[in-house]
């Protein structure tokens, strides 16, 4: 019963966006101390993007230091997600060399990791900044444990943290909103 409820929640979360074609440079983000798992099953053995375990995402999001962590949850089939990617890429280029780390957490189906997600991240220069999150591994505590505003009902979702200061934004960000939010952390 829990699996049915969890699956329904994930489907509901991902239904906030409809599938659309995707188009979206050079990004640099390291997983830092977050525990990542390399894909080792035969389906994903050749795919270089790391998978982050749901139980470890909280550790990554809770890093408390002088670096600004900008974490964007997206899927390649989500139109609003894809439309905001260029804004993030512009900020990444502008802030290159500064203590800001951008990470894109992909929520596509695991069966798409080796094809659609790989193609999208390669074409858009996001491979070094993308981690994979298997939504089927999320439990009912994932969202309330890690976020104040996001219940998994829709994407895109962006979480920012620097030290003890955090910000959560649900929905597609314009470049002006992204700039404003980042500036509130780095000024």
Backbone bond lengths (Angstrom), bond angles and torsions (degrees), N, CA, C in turn:
res aa  C-N    CA-C-N  psi(-1)  N-CA   C-N-CA  omega(-1)  CA-C   N-CA-C  phi
1 X - - - 1.445 - - 1.533 110.65 -
2 X 1.357 116.06 -40.84 1.456 119.93 178.99 1.521 110.64 -61.91
3 X 1.345 117.04 -38.80 1.458 120.02 179.85 1.520 110.97 -65.33
4 X 1.317 116.82 -37.61 1.460 120.37 178.97 1.522 110.03 -65.99
5 X 1.319 116.60 -44.60 1.460 120.89 179.58 1.523 110.01 -64.40
6 X 1.320 117.01 -44.41 1.453 121.39 179.65 1.522 110.79 -63.90
7 X 1.300 117.30 -43.73 1.464 120.61 178.13 1.518 111.02 -62.31
8 X 1.335 116.09 -41.41 1.461 120.25 178.15 1.525 110.10 -63.24
9 X 1.331 117.62 -42.55 1.459 121.92 178.50 1.516 110.64 -60.58
10 X 1.319 117.55 -44.88 1.457 121.45 -179.31 1.523 110.28 -65.04
11 X 1.325 116.60 -44.35 1.467 119.29 178.13 1.521 110.70 -61.64
12 X 1.321 116.37 -40.85 1.462 120.42 177.90 1.524 109.91 -63.69
13 X 1.319 116.31 -42.60 1.461 120.91 -179.80 1.518 111.00 -61.12
14 X 1.276 115.79 -41.74 1.447 119.61 -176.31 1.515 112.83 -82.55
15 X 1.326 117.71 -13.43 1.453 120.11 -179.48 1.526 112.41 -78.33
16 X 1.319 117.79 -6.62 1.452 121.00 177.60 1.519 112.06 -64.85
17 X 1.307 116.07 -16.47 1.458 121.71 177.66 1.506 107.90 -122.88
18 X 1.321 116.66 151.22 1.455 119.30 174.43 1.517 108.14 -109.11
19 X 1.326 115.52 155.43 1.446 119.36 -179.85 1.510 110.18 -64.62
20 X 1.319 115.03 133.33 1.448 122.02 175.36 1.509 107.22 -143.18
21 X 1.309 116.84 165.50 1.456 119.15 177.34 1.515 108.33 -71.18
22 X 1.321 114.79 155.89 1.442 117.57 -175.88 1.514 112.85 -119.83
23 X 1.333 115.05 140.81 1.455 123.15 170.13 1.529 106.02 -142.40
24 X 1.182 123.21 134.05 1.421 120.02 170.35 1.537 109.51 -154.14
25 X 6.516 147.51 -131.95 1.335 129.13 -164.32 1.417 96.10 -176.99
26 X 0.757 119.03 -142.22 1.426 116.06 -165.00 1.508 108.71 -96.19
27 X 1.344 117.85 110.28 1.454 122.76 -177.14 1.511 107.78 -118.74
28 X 1.298 115.45 147.06 1.443 117.74 175.10 1.502 109.23 -133.55
29 X 1.294 115.22 122.34 1.460 121.20 173.87 1.502 106.72 -151.08
30 X 1.282 115.79 137.58 1.451 118.50 176.59 1.508 107.86 -110.22
31 X 1.309 116.31 152.91 1.448 118.60 -179.89 1.515 112.66 -71.35
32 X 1.328 117.24 -4.54 1.452 122.43 -178.06 1.522 110.15 49.50
33 X 1.314 118.41 -129.59 1.455 119.96 -173.71 1.516 113.85 -89.43
34 X 1.307 117.83 2.44 1.464 119.81 179.66 1.521 109.35 -67.48
35 X 1.299 116.35 137.38 1.452 120.02 178.38 1.513 109.57 -75.79
36 X 1.305 114.98 122.60 1.449 121.23 178.91 1.517 107.62 -114.19
37 X 1.294 115.17 153.73 1.447 121.46 178.36 1.512 107.15 -121.67
38 X 1.326 118.04 123.61 1.449 119.93 175.08 1.513 107.95 -72.34
39 X 1.315 116.39 142.66 1.454 120.93 177.57 1.511 108.12 -68.80
40 X 1.333 117.22 121.07 1.449 120.04 -177.25 1.516 113.59 -120.53
41 X 1.340 118.14 -6.95 1.456 117.12 178.29 1.519 108.53 -71.93
42 X 1.328 116.63 160.75 1.454 120.84 -173.33 1.523 111.57 -61.29
43 X 1.317 118.32 -31.00 1.461 121.84 -179.81 1.522 111.44 -64.08
44 X 1.315 118.22 -33.31 1.453 122.08 -174.06 1.518 113.68 -119.07
45 X 1.321 118.14 14.36 1.457 121.36 -173.06 1.523 112.80 -60.21
46 X 1.325 118.66 -29.12 1.449 120.42 -177.16 1.521 112.62 -95.39
47 X 1.303 118.34 0.29 1.457 121.43 -175.20 1.512 110.35 -91.05
48 X 1.316 117.02 129.27 1.456 121.48 -171.64 1.523 114.66 -86.42
49 X 1.332 119.06 -15.99 1.461 119.19 -178.00 1.518 110.77 -69.27
50 X 1.323 116.84 137.11 1.463 119.28 178.32 1.523 111.58 -78.32
51 X 1.302 114.62 150.12 1.460 121.23 173.86 1.517 107.59 -100.59
52 X 1.323 115.95 133.97 1.459 119.63 175.98 1.528 107.52 -102.73
53 X 1.302 115.47 132.91 1.457 120.46 179.14 1.525 109.16 -76.54
54 X 1.339 117.62 139.38 1.468 120.11 -179.61 1.521 113.26 -53.02
55 X 1.318 116.57 -36.74 1.466 119.28 -178.28 1.528 112.11 -70.33
56 X 1.337 118.02 -13.81 1.460 121.03 -179.55 1.521 114.12 -102.74
57 X 1.301 118.05 -9.66 1.464 119.31 -177.85 1.524 111.00 -65.30
58 X 1.309 117.25 -34.73 1.463 120.57 177.50 1.518 111.99 -61.07
59 X 1.329 117.31 -37.45 1.466 121.37 177.51 1.523 110.27 -63.84
60 X 1.317 116.16 -40.96 1.458 120.15 179.36 1.530 110.40 -66.90
61 X 1.321 116.40 -47.02 1.461 120.74 -177.78 1.521 112.69 -67.17
62 X 1.318 117.79 -24.19 1.462 121.60 -175.02 1.523 113.55 -91.12
63 X 1.311 118.52 6.76 1.458 119.63 -179.92 1.523 109.83 -57.54
64 X 1.306 114.62 129.00 1.460 120.89 -173.48 1.523 108.67 -119.10
65 X 1.332 116.11 89.76 1.453 120.70 178.45 1.531 109.19 -150.76
66 X 1.317 117.12 -165.36 1.465 121.10 -175.68 1.529 114.00 -86.76
67 X 1.303 117.54 5.39 1.466 121.23 177.78 1.523 108.80 -91.60
68 X 1.325 116.35 140.40 1.461 121.16 172.63 1.519 107.23 -88.28
69 X 1.318 116.72 122.18 1.462 123.13 177.17 1.523 107.91 -103.10
70 X 1.319 115.76 120.59 1.456 122.56 177.78 1.526 105.85 -112.32
71 X 1.327 116.43 111.49 1.459 122.00 -176.01 1.520 109.10 -117.10
72 X 1.329 115.20 120.26 1.457 121.14 -177.37 1.523 109.29 -114.30
73 X 1.327 115.88 124.67 1.459 122.31 177.26 1.528 107.62 -95.09
74 X 1.344 116.70 124.91 1.454 120.68 -174.13 1.522 110.89 -148.73
75 X 1.319 115.12 170.62 1.466 122.50 171.30 1.517 107.57 -139.76
76 X 1.315 116.63 150.22 1.463 120.07 -177.02 1.518 112.26 -68.81
77 X 1.316 118.46 -21.72 1.467 122.26 -179.36 1.529 112.75 -89.76
78 X 1.305 117.75 -1.21 1.465 122.98 -176.79 1.529 109.77 -93.42
79 X 1.327 116.35 109.86 1.461 121.30 -178.48 1.517 114.49 -55.16
80 X 1.340 119.16 -51.23 1.470 119.82 178.68 1.532 112.60 -61.06
81 X 1.319 116.96 -34.81 1.470 120.71 178.11 1.527 110.22 -61.22
82 X 1.315 115.40 -47.75 1.458 121.03 -177.26 1.527 111.05 -67.51
83 X 1.322 116.86 -37.45 1.468 120.09 -179.50 1.528 112.62 -67.20
84 X 1.337 118.67 -26.34 1.463 119.44 179.76 1.529 113.22 -89.43
85 X 1.317 118.87 -13.88 1.473 122.01 -178.76 1.536 111.88 -55.13
86 X 1.330 120.38 -44.12 1.478 118.49 179.23 1.536 113.37 -58.70
87 X 1.320 117.45 -32.11 1.471 120.39 177.74 1.532 110.08 -64.10
88 X 1.328 115.43 -43.22 1.469 119.86 178.34 1.523 110.45 -65.42
89 X 1.318 116.96 -41.73 1.466 120.46 179.75 1.524 110.72 -62.71
90 X 1.329 118.24 -39.91 1.464 121.31 177.44 1.529 110.71 -62.00
91 X 1.325 117.16 -44.08 1.472 121.05 179.61 1.523 110.60 -66.27
92 X 1.311 116.27 -37.74 1.462 119.45 179.11 1.521 110.88 -62.71
93 X 1.319 117.00 -43.48 1.459 121.08 179.03 1.532 109.84 -65.36
94 X 1.314 116.81 -42.64 1.466 122.25 -179.09 1.529 111.77 -64.23
95 X 1.324 117.22 -36.91 1.465 121.71 -174.48 1.532 113.39 -100.15
96 X 1.316 116.88 9.61 1.468 120.45 -178.96 1.529 110.04 -55.27
97 X 1.319 116.00 132.56 1.451 121.56 -179.53 1.517 114.06 89.57
98 X 1.318 117.44 -6.45 1.465 121.56 177.92 1.527 108.62 -98.00
99 X 1.324 117.67 164.10 1.473 120.19 -177.91 1.537 112.46 -76.33
100 X 1.322 115.07 63.51 1.461 122.49 177.31 1.519 107.15 -132.01
101 X 1.322 117.26 129.01 1.467 121.85 179.23 1.519 109.24 -120.94
102 X 1.322 115.16 125.14 1.458 122.14 178.28 1.518 108.78 -102.74
103 X 1.321 115.77 132.15 1.457 121.82 176.23 1.519 108.33 -133.01
104 X 1.317 115.13 135.42 1.455 121.97 176.83 1.520 107.25 -109.82
105 X 1.319 116.68 119.94 1.467 121.76 179.16 1.525 106.79 -99.11
106 X 1.331 114.99 112.07 1.461 120.03 -177.33 1.518 110.74 -85.86
107 X 1.340 115.41 133.76 1.463 122.45 -177.60 1.524 112.84 -112.75
108 X 1.340 117.66 16.13 1.462 120.14 177.31 1.525 110.21 -62.97
109 X 1.328 115.34 162.34 1.459 121.10 174.52 1.521 109.10 -59.66
110 X 1.305 117.05 144.30 1.457 122.15 -179.34 1.529 111.17 -57.30
111 X 1.314 117.12 -32.86 1.465 120.75 -179.64 1.531 111.95 -66.33
112 X 1.330 118.21 -16.92 1.466 122.02 179.17 1.533 113.47 -96.59
113 X 1.318 118.54 -5.72 1.454 121.41 -175.91 1.525 112.35 -58.82
114 X 1.309 117.05 -43.71 1.456 121.37 -175.02 1.512 113.55 -79.78
115 X 1.300 117.95 -13.91 1.456 120.44 -176.92 1.530 110.82 -116.75
116 X 1.306 116.65 -81.42 1.466 121.88 -174.08 1.531 112.01 -60.79
117 X 1.316 117.23 -47.46 1.472 120.65 -176.81 1.524 110.20 -68.29
118 X 1.321 116.59 -44.43 1.470 120.28 178.86 1.520 110.08 -58.88
119 X 1.325 117.40 -47.67 1.462 121.16 -179.91 1.531 110.73 -60.83
120 X 1.324 117.05 -46.21 1.463 121.42 -178.77 1.533 111.49 -61.71
121 X 1.324 117.35 -49.01 1.466 119.71 -177.35 1.523 111.40 -67.44
122 X 1.331 117.44 -37.31 1.468 120.46 177.01 1.528 111.03 -64.78
123 X 1.322 117.12 -48.16 1.467 121.53 -178.05 1.519 112.66 -63.77
124 X 1.319 117.27 -28.85 1.456 121.36 -175.08 1.520 114.13 -105.73
125 X 1.328 118.07 7.84 1.453 121.27 178.33 1.512 113.70 64.60
126 X 1.326 117.05 31.35 1.465 121.17 -177.34 1.525 113.62 -105.65
127 X 1.307 118.20 -0.05 1.465 121.17 -173.54 1.523 113.40 -56.35
128 X 1.320 117.04 -40.93 1.469 119.90 -177.58 1.520 112.59 -74.57
129 X 1.308 117.11 -11.37 1.458 120.70 -176.80 1.519 113.38 -114.93
130 X 1.302 117.51 5.61 1.460 120.39 -175.09 1.512 110.90 -109.98
131 X 1.325 115.56 136.59 1.456 122.89 170.79 1.519 107.28 -122.46
132 X 1.308 115.57 156.17 1.462 122.32 -177.12 1.516 110.05 -105.12
133 X 1.315 116.14 136.80 1.463 121.68 177.86 1.520 107.64 -126.32
134 X 1.315 116.19 118.40 1.463 122.08 179.96 1.522 108.92 -81.40
135 X 1.330 115.55 105.21 1.463 120.92 -177.92 1.511 113.73 -59.28
136 X 1.319 117.96 -24.25 1.462 120.52 179.45 1.524 112.08 -70.44
137 X 1.322 116.28 -13.99 1.462 120.23 179.59 1.529 112.58 -94.60
138 X 1.331 117.83 -1.17 1.467 120.73 -179.89 1.526 110.25 -78.44
139 X 1.314 116.07 141.15 1.464 119.17 175.05 1.529 109.39 -109.01
140 X 1.313 116.62 176.42 1.461 121.28 -175.14 1.525 113.06 -64.38
141 X 1.324 118.64 -16.67 1.464 121.75 -179.61 1.520 113.48 -91.04
142 X 1.329 117.78 -9.63 1.462 121.02 -174.09 1.527 112.09 -55.82
143 X 1.317 117.56 -52.80 1.464 120.48 -174.50 1.525 112.67 -69.53
144 X 1.333 120.29 -51.71 1.475 117.95 -179.55 1.530 113.37 -65.85
145 X 1.320 117.20 -25.05 1.460 120.82 179.61 1.530 111.68 -73.26
146 X 1.341 116.94 -32.30 1.455 121.12 -172.91 1.524 115.62 -106.78
147 X 1.338 117.65 -19.81 1.461 120.01 -173.03 1.519 111.54 -138.88
148 X 1.322 115.55 150.14 1.462 120.42 176.24 1.522 111.23 -89.37
149 X 1.345 117.08 -38.01 1.456 120.64 -173.37 1.524 114.35 -102.05
150 X 1.316 118.16 -27.97 1.465 120.64 -171.73 1.510 111.14 -93.25
151 X 1.329 115.71 123.10 1.460 120.44 177.52 1.525 111.51 -106.61
152 X 1.328 116.71 9.57 1.458 120.93 179.70 1.517 112.84 85.20
153 X 1.327 117.93 5.53 1.453 121.71 -175.18 1.506 115.20 -70.82
154 X 1.321 118.40 -24.62 1.459 120.53 178.63 1.525 109.85 -162.52
155 X 1.315 114.50 165.88 1.457 122.86 175.53 1.513 107.07 -133.74
156 X 1.307 119.50 162.15 1.454 129.01 6.39 1.525 112.10 -75.89
157 X 1.313 113.51 158.95 1.455 121.55 177.36 1.519 107.14 -139.58
158 X 1.337 116.98 133.71 1.459 121.45 -179.90 1.518 109.65 -124.04
159 X 1.328 114.65 131.76 1.461 122.83 179.39 1.525 107.19 -119.18
160 X 1.337 116.87 129.72 1.462 121.56 177.90 1.517 109.30 -122.96
161 X 1.330 114.32 143.11 1.463 119.02 179.04 1.524 109.43 -149.32
162 X 1.319 113.83 135.64 1.467 122.05 169.57 1.509 106.24 -144.03
163 X 1.319 115.83 117.50 1.463 119.64 -175.70 1.518 109.56 61.47
164 X 1.318 116.30 -127.40 1.461 121.23 179.93 1.525 113.02 -92.82
165 X 1.325 117.18 -5.55 1.461 121.14 -177.59 1.530 109.84 -88.38
166 X 1.321 115.92 132.48 1.458 120.88 178.33 1.530 110.12 -131.49
167 X 1.313 114.91 161.50 1.450 121.52 175.10 1.525 107.46 -149.24
168 X 1.319 115.98 139.46 1.462 121.66 177.94 1.526 108.10 -124.44
169 X 1.325 115.48 137.95 1.459 119.80 179.63 1.523 108.75 -136.43
170 X 1.308 115.84 120.74 1.459 122.00 179.37 1.513 108.93 -102.31
171 X 1.311 116.40 125.88 1.458 121.74 179.76 1.518 111.09 111.06
172 X 1.329 114.27 175.76 1.455 120.49 -178.64 1.523 110.80 -73.37
173 X 1.330 115.71 131.20 1.460 121.14 178.76 1.517 110.28 -95.41
174 X 1.319 115.51 136.52 1.460 119.80 169.60 1.522 107.26 -77.73
175 X 1.307 116.40 166.07 1.462 119.35 178.61 1.526 110.85 -64.35
176 X 1.327 117.36 -36.15 1.472 120.59 178.59 1.524 111.80 -64.32
177 X 1.326 117.21 -42.50 1.471 120.77 179.13 1.525 109.62 -65.33
178 X 1.331 117.41 -44.88 1.463 120.72 178.98 1.520 110.80 -59.89
179 X 1.314 116.98 -46.10 1.476 121.63 178.91 1.519 110.55 -60.21
180 X 1.314 117.14 -45.22 1.465 121.50 -179.71 1.523 111.27 -60.86
181 X 1.322 116.44 -45.46 1.458 120.31 -178.49 1.529 111.01 -65.87
182 X 1.314 117.34 -44.89 1.463 120.53 179.25 1.534 110.03 -63.70
183 X 1.337 116.58 -43.82 1.473 119.82 179.36 1.526 112.14 -60.38
184 X 1.333 117.21 -32.51 1.466 119.36 179.17 1.533 111.46 -65.61
185 X 1.318 117.04 -21.89 1.471 121.07 179.13 1.525 112.52 -92.12
186 X 1.322 117.42 -33.58 1.470 118.45 -170.89 1.518 114.55 -101.45
187 X 1.303 118.18 0.05 1.474 119.49 177.05 1.496 110.77 -93.52
